[in-house]
Amino acid sequence: MTQNTHKHPYLSFMLRYGWIFIVIAALLILFLLNVSKPGTEVEGCLDGCAVLNEREPGVLRIVSLNLLHGFPRFEDLAARLDVFVDQVQALDADIILLQEVPWNRSVRSAARYLAERLGMNYLYYRANGNRQAIFFEEGEAILSRFPLKSPVYLELRPRAGFFEQRVVLGADVETHIGDISVFVTHLTHGEPGANFGQVDALLNEVQAHGLLPKVIAGDFNASPNSSQVSKLSRSWIDVYREVNPEKDGFTCCIDDLHDPDQGLDKRIDYVFLEGDAADKYDVLDAQLVFDRPARLDDGWLWVSDHVGLMVTLGEK
């Protein structure tokens, strides 16, 4: 006997239009799976984009900073990037290791913008977001006056959340004082166990990458007395602490980007030297940078909610 679906309007509706809901659900799942995920490749200009000027013999300056992407408002992003350019030029940096480097509809690729303004080669690798899905993403970047080669990247597990990924980006750099491997990362600020696991993954990735001297920098979201930083310090040299044993070295956090009197109370950003790098290079200096706001026509402006680090290496 044939069932009369007219007596069941809901069933009739689903038989006629149910496929629409299935398609919508599939599209929603596809969107959620792609709205925030690590990149599948690096982008940038490894060689040929740098404007090489004469460098100071025997000296290499490496800068690290969490740029603060500022999603979703992107507070003063364009102005902050321009202040960053001015301050980097004053520092005369050679290699720049950046975290939270954004892509949005107004600035587009901040990594490319900064590289072009500074006359540097660059690499960028997405950690979170997706410019095709939500018109925003952020990740790690390496800028260099010198040629970059052999880029590597890895998602660091475990994840702290479904939409939060943490990655490391690395490359070899052909500098005027010899080839060196550099790595930049940004670890989770969430559950400490996830942060510790990401430290293990980072250690393994760096140790597996060739035989060149290595520099590792970034926002580790962990204090100097944490178990994960203590573990890193057994394998690598905490350069700022080595040079400045009596200083706090606080790098975070600035709550108001327009307040010139902001105080810092956390040290969570580091530059590490792997043992072979310490054998090959002398550490000439390690200092906080971007630690003062710029005075603009309409007031004060900090580059980021973090201050940065600059390490100066010299040939032995």
RODO-2510 file (C-alpha; in nm, 4 decimals, decimal comma):
residues 316
     n   res          X          Y          Z
     1     m     0,0000     0,0000     0,0000
     2     t     0,1390     0,3450    -0,0946
     3     q     0,1742     0,5841     0,1976
     4     n     0,0089     0,9210     0,1469
     5     t     0,2773     1,1781     0,2258
     6     h     0,0201     1,4573     0,2050
     7     k    -0,0906     1,3520     0,5534
     8     h     0,2641     1,4131     0,6750
     9     p     0,3618     1,7655     0,5606
    10     y     0,6994     1,7563     0,7415
    11     l     0,7949     1,4306     0,5670
    12     s     0,6803     1,5697     0,2354
    13     f     0,8850     1,8861     0,2882
    14     m     1,1988     1,6889     0,3761
    15     l     1,1600     1,4585     0,0765
    16     r     1,1368     1,7611    -0,1499
    17     y     1,3886     1,9980     0,0068
    18     g     1,6067     1,7840     0,2347
    19     w     1,8927     1,7827    -0,0134
    20     i     1,9286     2,1579     0,0387
    21     f     1,9958     2,1071     0,4092
    22     i     2,2461     1,8333     0,3306
    23     v     2,4329     2,0640     0,0925
    24     i     2,4295     2,3486     0,3475
    25     a     2,5573     2,1159     0,6200
    26     a     2,8345     1,9875     0,3921
    27     l     2,9365     2,3436     0,3013
    28     l     2,9364     2,4420     0,6688
    29     i     3,1572     2,1461     0,7602
    30     l     3,3917     2,2296     0,4713
    31     f     3,4095     2,5917     0,5890
    32     l     3,4825     2,4927     0,9496
    33     l     3,7552     2,2540     0,8378
    34     n     3,9261     2,5266     0,6342
    35     v     3,8554     2,8470     0,8272
    36     s     4,1785     2,8146     1,0250
    37     k     4,4560     2,5760     0,9361
    38     p     4,8305     2,5857     0,8646
    39     g     4,9466     2,6614     0,5140
    40     t     5,0401     2,3945     0,2654
    41     e     5,3472     2,5826     0,1426
    42     v     5,5614     2,8865     0,2123
    43     e     5,5401     3,2024     0,0067
    44     g     5,7895     3,4794    -0,0499
    45     c     6,1072     3,5728    -0,2285
    46     l     6,4096     3,3705    -0,1244
    47     d     6,6671     3,5597    -0,3287
    48     g     6,6884     3,8576    -0,5586
    49     c     6,4522     4,0910    -0,3715
    50     a     6,7017     4,2264    -0,1196
    51     v     6,8719     4,5584    -0,1726
    52     l     7,2158     4,4623    -0,0502
    53     n     7,4173     4,7441     0,0984
    54     e     7,7565     4,7156     0,2573
    55     r     7,7444     4,5414     0,5921
    56     e     7,9584     4,5948     0,8968
    57     p     8,2388     4,3372     0,8735
    58     g     8,2029     4,0433     1,1076
    59     v     7,8732     4,1530     1,2692
    60     l     7,5238     4,0015     1,2248
    61     r     7,2128     4,1584     1,3808
    62     i     6,9058     3,9388     1,4324
    63     v     6,5722     4,0824     1,5489
    64     s     6,2646     3,8982     1,6794
    65     l     5,9168     4,0421     1,7467
    66     n     5,5554     3,9367     1,7896
    67     l     5,3901     4,1921     1,5588
    68     l     5,0331     4,1699     1,7022
    69     h     4,7930     4,1032     1,4154
    70     g     4,5053     4,2571     1,6125
    71     f     4,2238     4,0524     1,4529
    72     p     3,9411     4,1454     1,4063
    73     r     3,9867     4,5241     1,4525
    74     f     4,3531     4,5364     1,3371
    75     e     4,4112     4,8373     1,5612
    76     d     4,6402     5,0905     1,3870
    77     l     4,7954     4,8063     1,1865
    78     a     4,9110     5,0109     0,8868
    79     a     5,0589     5,2827     1,1089
    80     r     5,2284     5,0246     1,3323
    81     l     5,3892     4,8562     1,0322
    82     d     5,5296     5,1900     0,9180
    83     v     5,6671     5,2614     1,2659
    84     f     5,8218     4,9140     1,2622
    85     v     5,9969     4,9905     0,9316
    86     d     6,1403     5,3147     1,0685
    87     q     6,2693     5,1471     1,3839
    88     v     6,4185     4,8478     1,1994
    89     q     6,6058     5,0830     0,9692
    90     a     6,7448     5,2623     1,2726
    91     l     6,8567     4,9265     1,4169
    92     d     7,0217     4,8300     1,0860
    93     a     6,8996     4,4707     1,1294
    94     d     7,0122     4,1900     0,8984
    95     i     6,7613     3,9128     0,9747
    96     i     6,4119     3,9640     1,1185
    97     l     6,2080     3,6813     1,2731
    98     l     5,8406     3,7740     1,3099
    99     q     5,5336     3,6197     1,4703
   100     e     5,1652     3,7095     1,4255
   101     v     5,2313     3,8456     1,0775
   102     p     4,8872     3,9258     0,9327
   103     w     4,7190     3,9134     0,5962
   104     n     4,3994     4,1176     0,5689
   105     r     4,2039     4,2982     0,3014
   106     s     4,3562     4,6411     0,3668
   107     v     4,7265     4,5654     0,4155
   108     r     4,7180     4,2357     0,2228
   109     s     5,0426     4,0500     0,3057
   110     a     5,2220     4,2284     0,5888
   111     a     5,5270     4,0071     0,5295
   112     r     5,5543     4,1170     0,1697
   113     y     5,4826     4,4812     0,2571
   114     l     5,7585     4,4907     0,5184
   115     a     6,0062     4,3094     0,2940
   116     e     5,9453     4,5533     0,0088
   117     r     5,9715     4,8570     0,2363
   118     l     6,2937     4,7284     0,3927
   119     g     6,4452     4,5909     0,0727
   120     m     6,4716     4,2342     0,1984
   121     n     6,4087     3,8783     0,0876
   122     y     6,1327     3,7074     0,2814
   123     l     5,9440     3,3893     0,3655
   124     y     5,5957     3,3609     0,5140
   125     y     5,4043     3,0587     0,6408
   126     r     5,0432     3,0609     0,7614
   127     a     4,9662     2,9334     1,1104
   128     n     4,6018     3,0345     1,1587
   129     g     4,3111     3,1715     0,9607
   130     n     4,2597     3,1467     0,5863
   131     r     4,2500     3,4455     0,3540
   132     q     4,0137     3,2683     0,1137
   133     a     3,7656     3,1706     0,3861
   134     i     3,7606     3,4694     0,6238
   135     f     3,9845     3,7264     0,4516
   136     f     4,2369     3,6990     0,7356
   137     e     4,5289     3,4844     0,8335
   138     e     4,8458     3,5141     1,0362
   139     g     5,1715     3,3295     1,0639
   140     e     5,5474     3,3441     1,0928
   141     a     5,7872     3,5308     0,8648
   142     i     6,1599     3,5571     0,8018
   143     l     6,3028     3,8730     0,6438
   144     s     6,6678     3,8851     0,5393
   145     r     6,9205     4,1058     0,3626
   146     f     7,0829     3,7822     0,2505
   147     p     6,9671     3,4923     0,0321
   148     l     6,7350     3,2383     0,1946
   149     k     6,7370     2,8710     0,1035
   150     s     6,6059     2,5303     0,2152
   151     p     6,2848     2,6557     0,3831
   152     v     6,1216     2,4196     0,6318
   153     y     5,7905     2,4394     0,8152
   154     l     5,5972     2,2212     1,0546
   155     e     5,2772     2,2304     1,2554
   156     l     5,3686     2,1811     1,6202
   157     r     5,1489     1,9292     1,8004
   158     p     4,9554     1,8924     2,0204
   159     r     4,6983     2,1502     1,9222
   160     a     4,5605     2,3675     2,1993
   161     g     4,2246     2,3980     2,0217
   162     f     4,0431     2,3073     1,7014
   163     f     4,0924     2,6514     1,5462
   164     e     4,4366     2,7202     1,6959
   165     q     4,7495     2,5932     1,5256
   166     r     5,1112     2,6605     1,6168
   167     v     5,3946     2,6280     1,3671
   168     v     5,7658     2,6760     1,3169
   169     l     5,9222     2,8278     1,0041
   170     g     6,2912     2,7900     0,9269
   171     a     6,5455     2,8597     0,6556
   172     d     6,9173     2,8680     0,5918
   173     v     7,0659     3,2134     0,5418
   174     e     7,3803     3,2885     0,3422
   175     t     7,5190     3,5723     0,5545
   176     h     7,8418     3,7689     0,5253
   177     i     7,9780     3,5856     0,8306
   178     g     7,8814     3,2383     0,7107
   179     d     7,5694     3,0289     0,6593
   180     i     7,3315     2,9982     0,9529
   181     s     6,9926     2,8321     1,0091
   182     v     6,7179     3,0452     1,1629
   183     f     6,3807     2,9375     1,3035
   184     v     6,0815     3,1395     1,4204
   185     t     5,7847     3,0123     1,6193
   186     h     5,4877     3,1149     1,8333
   187     l     5,3725     2,8607     2,0910
   188     t     5,0293     2,8338     2,2509
   189     h     4,9305     3,0566     2,5410
   190     g     4,6722     2,8016     2,6489
   191     e     4,7122     2,4765     2,8401
   192     p     5,0733     2,4350     2,9684
   193     g     5,0808     2,0688     2,8708
   194     a     5,0154     2,1603     2,5069
   195     n     5,2879     2,4250     2,5249
   196     f     5,5317     2,1677     2,6640
   197     g     5,4432     1,9215     2,3878
   198     q     5,5013     2,1899     2,1255
   199     v     5,8439     2,2558     2,2788
   200     d     5,9297     1,8882     2,2290
   201     a     5,8161     1,9040     1,8656
   202     l     6,0180     2,2223     1,8122
   203     l     6,3321     2,0673     1,9613
   204     n     6,3018     1,7639     1,7369
   205     e     6,2479     1,9725     1,4230
   206     v     6,5423     2,2030     1,4898
   207     q     6,7776     1,9204     1,5821
   208     a     6,6871     1,7327     1,2643
   209     h     6,7641     2,0280     1,0388
   210     g     7,1157     1,9966     0,9039
   211     l     7,4498     2,0842     1,0562
   212     l     7,4599     2,4635     1,0302
   213     p     7,4690     2,6793     1,3455
   214     k     7,1118     2,7549     1,4535
   215     v     6,9210     3,0513     1,5960
   216     i     6,5684     2,9953     1,7305
   217     a     6,3430     3,2873     1,8221
   218     g     5,9847     3,3700     1,8969
   219     d     5,7005     3,4099     2,1411
   220     f     5,7140     3,0979     2,3560
   221     n     5,4315     3,2011     2,5913
   222     a     5,6241     3,0536     2,8825
   223     s     5,8174     3,2168     3,1660
   224     p     6,1899     3,1546     3,2274
   225     n     6,1187     2,9330     3,5289
   226     s     5,8663     2,7135     3,3442
   227     s     5,9558     2,3500     3,2874
   228     q     5,9483     2,3942     2,9085
   229     v     6,1890     2,6904     2,8997
   230     s     6,4117     2,5132     3,1515
   231     k     6,4195     2,2183     2,9130
   232     l     6,5088     2,4412     2,6177
   233     s     6,7825     2,6088     2,8202
   234     r     6,9491     2,2718     2,8748
   235     s     6,9884     2,2343     2,4975
   236     w     7,0128     2,5975     2,3828
   237     i     7,1529     2,9238     2,5152
   238     d     6,9035     3,1911     2,6227
   239     v     7,0975     3,4789     2,4684
   240     y     6,9341     3,7719     2,6468
   241     r     6,9784     3,6079     2,9867
   242     e     7,3382     3,5156     2,9029
   243     v     7,4231     3,8789     2,8307
   244     n     7,1942     4,0381     3,0911
   245     p     7,1856     3,8052     3,3929
   246     e     7,0602     4,0734     3,6330
   247     k     6,7864     4,2289     3,4172
   248     d     6,4192     4,1301     3,4146
   249     g     6,4003     4,1410     3,0356
   250     f     6,0208     4,1699     3,0345
   251     t     5,8726     4,1571     2,6845
   252     c     5,4964     4,1585     2,7468
   253     c     5,2328     4,2929     2,7579
   254     i     5,1226     4,6406     2,6471
   255     d     4,7496     4,6845     2,7052
   256     d     4,7067     5,0289     2,5467
   257     l     4,9005     5,0917     2,2261
   258     h     4,8595     5,4678     2,2721
   259     d     4,9793     5,4934     2,6332
   260     p     5,3523     5,5824     2,6533
   261     d     5,3742     5,4782     3,0198
   262     q     5,2845     5,1124     2,9820
   263     g     5,4641     4,8702     3,2118
   264     l     5,5681     4,5147     3,1288
   265     d     5,5515     4,2213     3,3667
   266     k     5,6225     3,9032     3,1659
   267     r     5,9241     3,7551     2,9917
   268     i     5,7876     3,5151     2,7313
   269     d     5,9860     3,6048     2,4167
   270     y     6,3311     3,4572     2,3547
   271     v     6,6202     3,4229     2,1176
   272     f     6,8106     3,0965     2,1629
   273     l     7,1427     2,9840     2,0204
   274     e     7,1941     2,6156     1,9580
   275     g     7,5291     2,4896     2,0855
   276     d     7,7137     2,4848     1,7513
   277     a     7,6184     2,8480     1,6903
   278     a     7,7700     2,9452     2,0255
   279     d     8,0898     2,7633     1,9270
   280     k     8,1141     2,9535     1,5982
   281     y     7,9952     3,3028     1,6955
   282     d     8,0563     3,5434     1,9801
   283     v     7,7490     3,7065     2,1295
   284     l     7,8384     4,0752     2,1175
   285     d     7,5095     4,2074     2,2521
   286     a     7,1465     4,1220     2,3334
   287     q     6,8944     4,3962     2,4013
   288     l     6,5274     4,4814     2,4093
   289     v     6,4062     4,6724     2,1032
   290     f     6,0757     4,8370     2,0056
   291     d     6,0565     4,9087     2,3779
   292     r     5,9509     5,2716     2,3357
   293     p     5,6443     5,4054     2,1543
   294     a     5,6798     5,6334     1,8544
   295     r     5,5647     5,9940     1,8780
   296     l     5,3271     6,0597     1,5886
   297     d     5,1295     6,3712     1,4953
   298     d     4,8188     6,2404     1,6700
   299     g     4,9876     6,0867     1,9752
   300     w     5,1938     5,7892     2,0856
   301     l     5,1942     5,4484     1,9199
   302     w     5,3631     5,1230     2,0186
   303     v     5,4629     4,8851     1,7403
   304     s     5,3034     4,5896     1,9194
   305     d     5,1776     4,4651     2,2536
   306     h     5,5180     4,2942     2,2857
   307     v     5,8623     4,4445     2,2754
   308     g     6,1268     4,2711     2,0688
   309     l     6,4782     4,1387     2,1017
   310     m     6,7916     4,2045     1,9004
   311     v     7,0942     3,9791     1,9208
   312     t     7,4275     4,0840     1,7710
   313     l     7,6646     3,8042     1,6741
   314     g     8,0258     3,8346     1,5734
   315     e     8,2785     3,6007     1,4156
   316     k     8,5140     3,4234     1,6509
***
